[in-house]
Amino acid sequence: MELFVGKGGVGKTTLACATAVAHVRSGQHVLLASLDQAHSLGDALGFRFPHDPGAVPGVATVAPGLDVIEIDSLALLEDRFREVVRMLSGAGHNHGVDLASLDPAELTGLPGVQEILALLEISQFVEDEEWDVIVVDCPPSADMLRIITAPDTLLGYLERVWPAHARTLSAIGTDLRRAVLATTVERIVGAVAGVRDLLADRKRTGARLVTGPERVAVAESTRVRSAAALLGLRLDAVLVNKVLPPLPDPVPDDAAVPDDPAVSGGPAVPEGSALSGGPAVVEGSAVSGGPAVLDGFAVPRGHRGPGGPAVADGPEAVRGSVSDDVGATSVRGGPPAPGTGDLPPPGTSAASHPAVRWYFNRRSEQLDVIAELRRRMAPTPVVVVGHTGPEPVGLSSLSALSYDVDASGEWVGTEPVPMLGSAAEGVPAVTGEPMVGLESGTGVHSVYTLRMHLPVVDSSTLRLGRVEDDLIVGADGTRRRLRLAPVLRRCTVDGAELDGDHLIVRFRPDPQVWPQ
């Protein structure tokens, strides 16, 4: 299962769709699911989902091998609630609970209910084993972190309110009402625990963090990475989306065009040229099949010229001038016509144009952000995804973007960034679960350590606590409750420190409970 996380507006849905299409192209059966209640899968795919009032949306097929679903957690809540009411209101049984007096919409105020139901639906899809890969388009970062912590939170509270041993006694007791309630709760606990285990299974579940090439993205990405490490979620890569591509090399104003007979001294000018009385055809334009030349600056086919609209990729002939919208000069080399913009006249370097300077400066800023991300996110790979120009909407556009994904489903990006190289390779994987070891001593004089990967952004936010057999760890706005290993449950916390990207907590045996 592949989770696409990140803040809103960075392109999570687009890259999730492109990844799903890449998996389909490699011959896999893929389910593309959306957990974001502001669903946009249909918009990205150009597909309209059927929505029947009061019904839970099902899985729809948009292409051979590609199934999609937008999970409506409110519809799920209403559907599951009706099932519970039917089960507890069986004929001839009085459980002392009248759930029918509640409206399902009233339960939406309970924290974590909708999130857990959505995760349970995803978990069921995994258990069905109908699909080779499940790609999940997640809600914005803060909401997604709350969803991931929901199973552990619910199980923790339930264990404190009604421990497992007490539920077992109730299930086998003579009180029918308590037995039915205990059995129902056990079913819920089993399902939620399955979701928790699925998210923590680093062999089956991984996340890709999608971000943009802006300065604020660096802080956001490092915080998400810290939260993922604390929660035990495997972070496979950081995808920096919408990075401007490098501009082609400028074309000298006096450069000869090899195919131009007038320049090469070849035969007469072909019929239909500007000199023979026909419409002028700009060398290198869409008519000739090459890149359009805007006043000495080559613009790739289908891309936008400096400060102007996309260069046509079709058969439109350019008559008299390249485009009034981009302010190009006349084909014959004369001054720009009134109202045609402010591109420099012939003989002036195109790089001095304000639009080109803005482009270079903006790309330079983006490369600085990528370099900073790679420095702070190591060893997590940081992959560059180039700006596509037009918004990739529909299967054909997404299919073109999907070629940035290799056969194994990993994003390789459009090209290595100059002087930055590609993502780091050969870096050992970081394990998610804490490691317990003996540091020194024997018996009651032993010192044990609990070591876990935790790349804290702000060390002042680090908080530790001990509740019975659990260790509470909080950092960067995220908290996790860890069940201690048996040997550490008979110990007291002696101290803690941050060693690079790792948290080390030391324990000493408690003489009162330590075996003699």
N, C-alpha and C positions, 0 to 999 in steps of 0.2 A: 504494500500500500504506500502510495506516494502522496504526501501532503504538501500543498503549495500555500505558504504563509507569507504575510507581509502586510504593511498598512494599505489602506484603500487608495486606489488610483495608480498603483505602480505597475499594473499589468499582470496580476496573479492569474486572472481568468484566461487571458490570452495565452500565457505560457503553459498553463495547465492543459488547455485545449490542444496546443501545438504538440505537447509531450504525448498526449493521448493519441493523436494522429500518427506520430512517429512510431509508437508501439504497434498500432494497427498495421502500418506499412511493413513492419518486421514480422507480421504474421500472427500477432497475439490478439486475443479477444479481450477487449478493454471496457471497463465501466468508468465513466466520467461522472462524478457526483459533486453536487454543490451543497455545502453546509451553510453558506452565507444566506441569511434571510432576504437580503437585497439581491436576489438571484439575477445573474447576467449571463448564464451559460447560453440561453436561447439567443440573446442578442449577439454574442460572439460567434455562435455557430450559424446564425441566420435561420434559426429553427424556432417554430412556435410550439410550445408544450401545451398539450390539452389539459385544462384545469376544470374539473367538475366540482361544483360547490358541495362541501361536506364529504368529499372523497379524498383518500390519500393518493397523491400522484404516484404513478408507477414508472417503471423503467421504459424508456422509449428508444428505438433504434433510429439513428440518423444516418448511418452508413454501414455497409457490411463490416462486421467486427467491432463497431463502435456503438455502445449503448450509453445513454445519459439519463440522469435523474436529478431533479431539483428537490431536495428533501424539505418538506414543509413540516417543521416541528410542531406547529400549532395543530395541524390536521392530524399528526401522529398522536399528540396528546389526547385529542378528543376520541380518536379511534381506540387507543389503549385503555382510556378511562371507561369507555362503554364495555370493554371486555371484562374489566375488573368488577364493574357493577353486576354484569350478568353472572359472573362466577360467585360473588358473595350473596346474590339474591336468589339462590336456588330454591325450588319449591320445598316447603316443609322445614326450612332451616331459618332460625332467627339468631343472627350473629350479634345483635345489639348495635349494628352500625347501619345507618341509612345514607349510603353514598349517593343514592338517587336524588337526594335533596340538593346536591351540589351541581353547579354548572361547570363543565370542563374548562371554560374560559377563566374561571376563578382560580384555577390551579397554576395559571401562567405566572402568578406572582411569587410562587415558591422558587427560591434560588436553585438554579441548576437543573430544573425538571426538563425544560425543552432541550437543553444542551445534551443531557444524558440520553434522552430519547433519540436524538439525531445520531449520537455515537452508537447506540444500540442498533439502529438501522444499518449503519455502515458495517458494524461487526457481524451482523447477520449475513450481509452480502459476502463478507470474507469467508464465513463458515460454509456458505452454499457452494464455494469452489467452482462457480460457473464461469468466472472470469480469470484470466491469467494475471491481469494487473488492474488495480483500482486506483484511479487518480482522483484526488479530492481537492476541490477548490474551496479553500477555507475562508472564513470571515476575517476582518482586520485583526492585527496582531493581538491587541488587548483582549478582544472577545475570544480569540482562539486559545489563548493561554488560560482563560477562565474555563473554557470547554475541556481542555486537557486535564485540568486539576479537579473537575467536577466529580469523576468517579472516586478518586481517593478521598475527597472531602465527604462525600455521602457515606462511603464505607467506614470512614473514621468515626463520624458522628453516630452511625448506627451501632457500631461495636461498643461505643461508650454507653449508649442509651439501652440497648438490648443485646448483650454479648451473645456470641455464637452458642456457648454452652447452655445459656438460658433459653434460647430459641429451640434448641434440640429437645430440652426437657418439655417445653410447651408442645412441640410437635408430636411427641409420643405420650402426652398426658391424656387425661380423661375429659378435660374441658374442650369440647368440640370447637367452640368459637376461637379459643387461643390456638388450637391445633391448626385450624384453617388459616388463621392470620400468620402463624409462624411458618407454615409451608409456603404461603404467598411471599412472605419476606425473604425466605431462603431462595426462592426462584429469582427474585429481584437481585439479591446479593450475588448469586452465581452469574447472572447476566452482566451486571456492572463490573464484577471482578474480571470477567472475560474481556470487557472493553479496556480496563486498566492494563491488563497483561498484553493485549494487542498493541496498545500505544507504546508500552515499554519494551516490546520485543524488537530489538535492534536488527534482527535478521529479517523481519517481515515488514517493519514500518520505518520510514525515513521521511525527512522534511527537506524542502528546498525553500530557502528564504528569498523572496523576490523584492528587490529594492530599486531605487532610482539613483542616477549619478549626481546626487546633491549632497551638500555638506551635512544636512540634518540626517541623511540616511546612515551616516557612519555611526552616530550615537544610537539611532534606532536599531541598527543591525547588531551592534554589540550587546545591547540590552536583551534582544530576542535570543541571541546566542547564549547569554548567561542563563536566561530562563529555561532554554531547551536543555542545557547541561544539567541544571538543577532538577528538572523534571524527568530526566533520563531519556529524552527524545533525541533520536539520532539526527543530526543536521548534516545532510549530504553536501550541500553547496549553497553558495550565495550567488544569485543571478542578478547582475546589474543590467537592468533593462533600459532600452531607448538611448543607447550611447550613439552619439553622432559618428558617422563613418568619416574616414579621412577624405579630403577633397583631392581630385586628380591634380596632376601637375599642370601649371599654367601653360597655355599655348602661346608662344611668342607671336607678337603682332606681325612680324615680317617673315614668319615661317612659311615655306613653300608647301603647298598641298600636293603630294605626289600624284594623286589621281586627276589633277587639274591640267588638261592639255595646254592651256594658255601659259601655265607656269613652266611645264616641262618641255615646252617647245614642240609638242606633238602636233597631230592633225588639227583640222579646223574644229571650232567649238561645236559640240553636238546640238542638234535641233532641239529647241525648247529651253535653251539656256537664256540667261539675261541678255547676252550679247546678240542672240539671234532673234530677239523680239519676244520671246516667250517669258513666262514668269520666272523670276529669280529663284534659284534653289540654293539654300545655304549649305555649303559643304559641311558634312558631319551632322546635318540635322536629321530629324526623323525620316525625311524623304530619302536621304542617301543611306540610311541604316546605321550611321555612326552616332557618337555623342554630339549633342548640340553644342556649338561654340558661342558663348556669350561674351563678345568683346574680348577675345583672347583667353577666356577661361573655360575649360572643358567641363561640361555638366553631364553626369551619367544619364543614360536613357531612363526615363521614368522617375528621375529625382527632381527636386526643386532647384531652380537656379538661384543665385544669390538674391534673396529678397523677393523672389517671384514665384509663380505657380509651377507646378510640375511640367517638365518638358514632355510634349506629346509623344506617345509611343506608337501612334497610329500613322495613317497615310496622309495626314494633313500637310499640304505644302505651305511653306512660309513665303509669303509674297511681300517683297519690298523691305521688310524688317523682320527680325526674329520674333519680337513680341512687344507690343506697346506696354503690356502689364509689367514687364520686368525692366522697362526702360532701356532696351537695347538700342544700339546705334543702327543706322541704315546699313543695308548689305553693301551698298556701293561705297561705304566708308565715310559718308558725310556726317554732319553733326546730328544729334538726336532731334527728332521732331518735337514740337512743343507738347508738353504734357507726357513725355515718354519716360520720365524718371531722371535719376541722377547718376547712372553708370558713367564711369570715366570715358572720355573720348579716346579714339585710337591712339596708340602710342603710350598710354598710361597704364601702369601695372594694375591688373585686376585685383591684386592683393590689397590695394589701397582703398578699395570700395568699402564703405561702412558695413555693408551686409557681410562681406567676406571677412572683415576684421572681427565682427561679432562672432561669426562661425568659428574662426580659429580660437578666439578667446574662450568661447563656451566649451569647445572640445578640450582645450587645455585644462580648464577647470574640472571637466569630467575625468580626464586622465589622472589628475591629482587626487580626486576622490577615490578612484579605483586603486591607486597606489596605497592610499591610506587604509582602505578596506583590506587589502591583501596583507598589509603589515599587521593590522589589529585582529584580523579574523583567522590568521594562521593557527593551525594547519588546515582549516576548512577551505576548500577550493573556492575561489572567486572567479566567476565566468562572465564574460562580456557578451551581451546580446545587443546587436546593432539596431539602430532605429530603422524601421521598415519604410518610413515615409508615410504613405497612406495607411490608415488604420486597418489592420488585418481582420476583416470580418468575413465570415463564410468559410466553408471547407477548403475552397481552392486557395485562398490567401493563407489560411492556417497551415495547409499542406506545404506551401513554399517555405514558411517559417520553420516547419518541423524538421527541415533538413539540417538545422543547427543542433539536432539531437542525434547521437550516435545509435548504433544497433542495440546497445545495452540500456538505452534510456537515459544516458547521461548527457547533459548539455555541454557542447564543446564550443559554442559561440561561433560568431561569423568569421573571426580571424584573431590571431594574437595581437595584443595591443603593443605598438612599438615601445621598446625599452622597458616594458613591463613583463613581457613573456606571457605564457599561458598559465593556467592554474597549477598549483604545486602538485607534483607527482611523487609517489614513493614515500609519502608521509604516513607513518603508522597510524592506524585508526585509534580513536580514543574510546575507551570502554566507558559505558554509562553507569554501571553499578559501582557503589563504593567498595573499596578493597580493605580488608581487615588483616592486620599482621601484628606479630610480636616484635616490638622495637628493642627491648632490653629486659634483663632481669628474669627471675623465676618466682613462682608462687605468688604470695601477696606483695612481693616487691617487683612484680612485672609491670611493664609499661606497654600497653597495646595502642595501636593507631588505627584510625579509620581515615582513609584517604579517598577523596572523590574529586573528579574533574569539575571545577567551578571557576570559569573565567569571569570573575566579578568585575564589573565596570567601576563601581563606586564602593570602595572597601568600607566606607562609613555606614553603608546600608546593611552590612553583614550582621545577622542576629542568630544566636544559638539558644536553644532551650531543651530541657529534658522533661518529658511527661511519661512517667512509669517506664515502659520498655521502648519508648520512642524518642528519637532525636528530632527536634524541630530546627530546620535550617531555612533562613530567609535571606534573600539578597536581591537588590535591584527591583524591589517591588513584587517579588515572587516568593512563595513559601512552600516548603514541602515537609511532610512528616515521614520520617524514615524509621522503619522497624529495625531495631538493633539486632546484631548477631547474638546468639545465645551467650557467648563468652563475655560480651560487653554488657549484658543485662545485670551482671553481678559486679559491675564496676561503676565508679563515679568519674565524671568528667574532670580531667586534670588541667586541661588547657587546649587552646586551638591557635592555629596560625595559617596564613596564606603563603603558599610556596609557589610563586608564579601563578599558573592557572589551576592550581590544586589547593583544596582545603584539607588541612590535616588536623584531626581532633584526637587528643591523647586521653587515654583512660587508665585508671589505676584500680586494682581490685579493692572491693569493699570488704574489710576483714570480717565484718559481721555476717556476711552471706557467702563468703568465698570458702570453697571446700578445703578442709584442713588435711 
